[in-house]
Amino acid sequence: MADPTAVDPVSPSPGRSRPPEPGIALCLSGGGYRAMLFHVGSLWRLNELGYLNVLKHISSVSGGSITAGRLALSWPRLDFDAGGVARRYEAEVAGPIRGLASKTIDRGAILKGTLLPGEVSDRVVAAYREHLFDDATLQDIPDNPRFVINATNVQSGVLWRFSRNAMRDYRVGSIPNPTLPLAVAVAASSAFPPVLSPVKLSLDPALYAPPTGGEDLHQPPFTTDVVLTDGGVYDNLGLETAWKRYDTILVSDGGGKMAPEPDPHTDWVRHSIRINGIIDNQVRSLRKRQVVDAFESGLRKGTYWGIRTDIADYGLPDALPCPLEATTALANFPTRLKAVDDRMQERLINWGYAVCDSALRRHVAAAAPGRFPYAGSGVG
């Protein structure tokens, strides 16, 4: 896991001393299908309030990258009206993602990857290609807003970033205008360890831009045989690329929380998984606290909302009805790429919508309260 002191999102990166520029960036966390659907609801409300069309930057990891990848590919077809509201958001984004959420892809990928030739990640790529991305490449997503899909480079220990203009690791180098399949980029970002990880890229070193002097790993095998895992291993909130550049940050967090374990396993495999989970939970909690503190101190504008937020904390008398007991149950939904029934899909989307609505109205913009996308399902 990353050293939390090395990835402090409120500290400037080496060589970047200039202040953040005006603009709104959105960060979408990891968390499997749970986060993927939660973010669908958050984007739904952002769209209704006209924020989707003014975003400069969308940074995502893991389950959030599934949602962001579909949004990116659909961007030219969203049909924004004069008020900046996408008329075709439900048809182009929510509908296809719900279609994927009705399919279990992790278990089949693991079984086939174990018993048949090829890698587990190959099966995940095939599923993403079939249900969401077809043969699209990174050149089929927009550069405005800039979508950055983040994976973790196991070799260098830092982020590997995918976007239309480049895919890069600041220690390894940058490949301009990459033609990598979008399904591969999203699979790398959501390669949840240990079962769906790693995703391996075989790259031609001639594709790299000339190094600028800071790339200490600009040589094989770092440039040719890249080994990637889930972006959430390094940055579960997807903050890194957005925080360093923009003055207004919106964070949608569908990530899980480690449950207590009264009798932890002591065999080295399961014990190691538990210890890594503790480290991940600590880093995730640290990032969240730093983000919230930065908002409260005025260092950044924007707001954070999470799947574990108590909507009553926003103090809005007209908040959508979201009892804490019901939303906690949604937050405890497993971090899997396993089929989700229609009612649970609708509740997760409704919850993302509702808590985003309260966060925005409390901290960002005055507006009338929204209405659940799926009124008959509520949040439980």
C-alpha positions in Angstrom: 0.0 0.0 0.0 1.1 3.6 -0.6 2.7 5.6 2.2 0.0 8.0 3.2 2.5 10.8 3.8 3.6 10.4 0.2 0.1 10.9 -1.2 -1.2 13.7 0.9 -3.9 15.2 -1.3 -3.7 18.6 0.3 0.1 19.0 -0.2 1.5 20.2 -3.5 3.3 17.6 -5.6 7.1 18.0 -6.2 7.7 20.6 -8.8 4.2 22.0 -8.7 4.1 25.1 -6.6 1.5 27.1 -8.6 -1.9 27.5 -7.0 -4.9 25.5 -8.4 -6.7 27.0 -11.4 -10.4 27.8 -11.5 -12.5 24.9 -12.4 -14.6 22.1 -11.1 -13.3 18.5 -10.9 -15.2 15.4 -9.9 -13.7 12.4 -8.2 -15.4 9.0 -8.3 -14.2 6.4 -5.8 -13.8 2.6 -6.0 -16.1 0.0 -4.5 -17.2 -2.5 -7.2 -20.8 -2.5 -8.5 -21.9 -0.8 -5.3 -19.9 2.3 -6.0 -20.6 2.1 -9.8 -24.4 2.4 -9.1 -24.0 4.9 -6.3 -22.1 7.2 -8.7 -24.8 6.8 -11.4 -27.2 8.4 -8.9 -24.7 11.2 -8.0 -24.1 12.0 -11.7 -27.9 12.0 -12.2 -28.3 14.8 -9.7 -25.3 16.7 -10.9 -26.8 16.6 -14.4 -30.1 17.9 -13.3 -28.5 20.8 -11.6 -26.4 21.6 -14.6 -23.0 20.7 -13.1 -22.2 17.8 -15.4 -21.8 20.0 -18.4 -19.4 22.4 -16.6 -16.9 19.9 -15.2 -13.3 20.4 -16.3 -11.9 17.1 -15.1 -13.3 13.7 -14.0 -10.9 11.4 -12.1 -11.9 7.9 -11.2 -10.7 4.6 -9.8 -12.0 1.1 -9.7 -15.8 0.9 -9.7 -16.0 4.6 -10.3 -14.0 4.1 -13.5 -16.7 1.8 -14.9 -19.2 4.6 -14.5 -16.8 7.3 -15.7 -15.7 5.2 -18.7 -19.3 4.8 -19.9 -20.0 8.5 -19.3 -16.9 9.4 -21.3 -17.8 7.2 -24.2 -21.4 8.5 -24.2 -20.5 12.2 -23.9 -21.1 13.2 -27.6 -24.5 11.6 -27.5 -25.8 13.1 -24.2 -27.6 15.9 -26.0 -27.2 18.8 -23.6 -30.0 21.4 -23.7 -29.6 25.1 -23.4 -29.5 24.9 -19.6 -26.6 22.3 -19.7 -28.7 19.3 -18.8 -28.1 16.1 -20.7 -31.4 14.8 -22.1 -30.1 11.3 -22.8 -28.3 10.6 -19.5 -30.6 7.8 -18.5 -30.5 6.2 -21.9 -26.8 6.5 -22.6 -25.3 6.1 -19.1 -27.7 4.8 -16.4 -29.4 2.2 -18.6 -26.2 0.5 -20.0 -24.6 0.5 -16.5 -27.6 -1.1 -15.0 -27.4 -3.7 -17.7 -23.8 -4.6 -16.7 -24.9 -4.6 -13.0 -27.3 -7.4 -13.8 -24.3 -9.6 -14.8 -21.8 -11.4 -12.6 -18.4 -11.0 -14.1 -15.9 -11.5 -11.3 -16.7 -15.2 -10.5 -16.8 -16.3 -14.1 -13.6 -14.4 -14.9 -11.8 -16.0 -12.0 -12.9 -19.6 -12.9 -12.2 -19.2 -16.6 -8.9 -17.5 -15.9 -7.9 -20.3 -13.6 -9.0 -23.3 -15.7 -8.5 -22.0 -19.3 -5.7 -20.3 -21.1 -5.4 -16.6 -20.7 -5.6 -14.2 -17.7 -8.4 -13.5 -15.4 -8.2 -9.9 -16.6 -8.8 -11.0 -20.2 -12.3 -12.1 -19.1 -13.1 -8.9 -17.3 -12.0 -6.9 -20.4 -14.2 -9.1 -22.6 -17.2 -8.4 -20.3 -16.6 -4.7 -20.3 -16.2 -4.7 -24.0 -19.5 -6.7 -24.5 -21.7 -4.7 -22.2 -20.3 -1.1 -22.2 -17.4 -0.2 -24.5 -17.4 -2.3 -27.6 -14.2 -1.6 -29.5 -13.7 2.0 -28.3 -10.2 3.2 -27.5 -9.0 6.0 -25.4 -9.2 8.2 -28.5 -13.0 7.8 -28.5 -13.4 9.7 -25.2 -13.3 13.5 -24.9 -10.5 15.7 -23.8 -12.9 18.3 -22.6 -13.9 17.5 -20.0 -10.7 15.5 -19.4 -11.5 12.0 -18.1 -8.6 10.4 -16.2 -9.0 6.7 -15.4 -6.5 5.7 -12.7 -4.7 2.4 -12.1 -1.8 1.6 -9.7 1.5 0.6 -11.2 2.7 -2.3 -9.2 6.3 -1.8 -10.4 6.7 1.9 -9.7 4.3 2.1 -6.8 2.5 5.2 -8.1 -0.5 6.0 -10.3 -0.7 4.9 -14.0 -3.1 7.4 -15.6 -5.2 6.8 -18.8 -6.7 9.7 -20.7 -7.2 10.7 -24.3 -4.2 12.9 -24.5 -1.8 10.5 -22.8 -1.3 7.5 -20.6 1.5 8.0 -18.1 3.3 7.3 -14.9 5.5 10.2 -13.8 8.3 7.8 -13.0 8.1 5.8 -16.2 7.1 8.3 -18.8 4.2 9.3 -21.1 2.7 7.8 -24.2 0.8 10.6 -26.2 -2.5 10.0 -27.8 -2.8 6.3 -26.8 -5.0 3.9 -28.8 -5.4 1.4 -25.9 -8.9 -0.1 -25.7 -11.1 1.7 -23.2 -12.2 -1.7 -21.8 -8.5 -2.5 -20.9 -8.1 0.9 -19.2 -11.2 0.4 -17.1 -10.3 -3.3 -16.3 -6.8 -2.1 -15.1 -8.4 0.6 -12.9 -10.9 -2.0 -11.4 -8.4 -4.9 -11.1 -9.4 -5.6 -7.5 -6.6 -7.6 -5.8 -5.9 -10.4 -5.4 -8.6 -12.0 -7.5 -8.9 -9.6 -10.5 -5.3 -8.4 -10.5 -3.0 -7.7 -12.3 -3.6 -6.4 -15.8 -0.5 -6.5 -17.9 0.3 -4.1 -20.8 2.9 -5.0 -23.4 4.1 -1.7 -24.8 6.4 -0.5 -27.6 9.0 1.8 -26.0 9.0 3.8 -29.3 5.6 5.1 -28.4 6.9 7.1 -25.4 7.5 10.8 -25.6 11.1 11.8 -25.0 11.8 11.9 -21.2 11.9 15.3 -19.6 14.5 14.4 -17.0 12.4 13.3 -14.0 11.4 9.8 -15.2 13.8 7.7 -13.1 12.2 4.4 -14.4 12.2 5.2 -18.1 13.7 1.9 -19.2 12.6 -1.7 -19.8 10.9 -3.5 -18.3 9.1 -0.5 -16.8 8.4 0.9 -20.2 7.6 -2.4 -22.0 5.9 -4.8 -19.6 3.7 -2.8 -17.3 1.9 -4.5 -14.4 -1.2 -2.7 -13.1 -3.6 -3.2 -10.3 -6.7 -1.5 -9.0 -6.4 2.3 -8.9 -7.9 2.3 -5.4 -4.7 0.6 -4.0 -3.0 4.0 -4.3 -5.9 6.5 -4.2 -9.3 5.1 -3.5 -11.0 8.5 -3.8 -9.5 9.3 -7.2 -8.2 12.6 -5.8 -4.6 12.8 -6.9 -5.0 14.1 -10.5 -7.8 16.5 -9.6 -6.6 18.0 -6.4 -3.4 19.2 -7.7 -5.0 21.2 -10.5 -8.4 22.6 -9.7 -9.8 24.9 -7.0 -13.3 23.2 -6.7 -13.5 19.5 -6.0 -16.6 17.3 -5.8 -16.0 13.9 -4.3 -18.4 11.0 -4.6 -17.3 8.2 -2.3 -19.0 4.8 -2.7 -16.1 2.9 -1.0 -16.6 0.3 1.7 -15.4 0.2 5.3 -13.6 -2.6 7.0 -15.8 -4.6 9.4 -14.6 -5.7 12.8 -13.3 -9.3 13.0 -13.4 -10.8 16.5 -11.4 -13.9 15.6 -9.0 -13.0 12.7 -7.4 -15.7 10.7 -3.7 -16.4 11.5 -2.7 -18.3 8.3 -0.4 -16.2 6.3 -2.7 -15.8 3.3 -5.8 -14.6 5.0 -3.9 -12.8 7.7 -2.0 -10.8 5.0 -5.3 -9.9 3.3 -6.6 -8.6 6.6 -3.5 -6.6 7.4 -3.5 -5.1 3.9 -7.2 -4.2 4.4 -6.3 -2.4 7.6 -3.6 -0.4 5.8 -6.1 0.5 3.0 -8.8 1.5 5.5 -6.3 3.8 7.3 -5.1 5.5 4.1 -8.7 5.9 2.9 -9.8 7.5 6.2 -6.8 9.8 6.2 -7.6 11.1 2.7 -11.2 11.7 3.6 -10.3 13.6 6.7 -7.8 15.8 4.8 -10.4 16.5 2.1 -13.1 17.5 4.6 -10.6 19.6 6.6 -9.5 21.4 3.4 -13.1 22.3 2.6 -13.7 23.5 6.2 -10.5 25.6 6.2 -11.2 27.2 2.8 -8.2 25.6 1.2 -10.5 24.2 -1.4 -14.1 24.8 -2.5 -16.5 22.0 -3.1 -18.0 19.1 -1.1 -17.7 15.5 -0.2 -20.5 12.9 0.0 -20.2 9.3 0.8 -22.2 6.1 0.8 -21.7 6.0 4.6 -22.8 9.6 5.2 -25.7 10.3 7.5 -27.9 12.6 5.4 -29.1 14.3 8.6 -25.7 15.8 9.1 -26.3 18.2 6.3 -29.1 19.8 8.4 -31.5 20.3 5.5 -35.2 20.0 6.5 -36.2 19.1 3.0 -33.6 16.4 2.4 -34.9 13.3 0.7 -36.0 10.6 3.1 -33.0 8.4 3.7 -33.0 6.7 7.1 -29.5 5.9 8.4 -30.4 2.3 9.1 -31.4 1.8 5.4 -28.4 3.7 3.9 -26.0 1.8 6.2 -27.3 -1.4 4.8 -26.6 -0.1 1.3 -23.1 0.9 2.3 -22.5 -2.6 3.5 -23.4 -4.2 0.2 -20.4 -6.3 -0.9 -17.5 -5.0 -3.0 -18.0 -7.3 -5.9 -18.7 -7.4 -9.6 -21.6 -9.7 -8.9 -25.2 -9.3 -10.3 -27.4 -6.9 -8.4 -31.2 -7.3 -8.5 -33.3 -4.4 -9.9 -34.6 -3.2 -6.6 -31.1 -3.0 -5.0 -29.8 -1.2 -8.1 -32.5 1.4 -7.8 -31.9 1.9 -4.1 -28.1 2.4 -4.6 -28.8 4.9 -7.4 -31.4 6.7 -5.3 -29.0 6.9 -2.4 -26.2 8.4 -4.6 -28.7 10.9 -6.0 -30.1 11.9 -2.6 -26.8 12.4 -0.7 -25.3 14.2 -3.6 -28.4 16.5 -3.7 -28.0 17.3 0.0 -24.2 17.9 -0.2 -24.5 20.2 -3.2 -27.4 22.2 -1.7 -25.7 22.5 1.6 -22.2 23.5 0.4 -22.2 24.4 -3.3 -25.5 25.7 -4.8 -28.9 26.8 -3.7 -31.6 24.7 -5.4 -34.9 23.1 -4.7 -34.6 19.5 -3.6 -34.6 16.7 -6.2 -36.8 13.6 -6.5 -35.6 10.0 -6.4 -35.0 8.7 -9.9 -36.8 5.5 -8.9 -39.6 6.8 -6.6 -41.1 3.4 -5.9 -37.8 2.0 -4.5 -36.6 4.7 -2.1 -33.5 3.6 -0.2 -34.9 0.6 1.6 
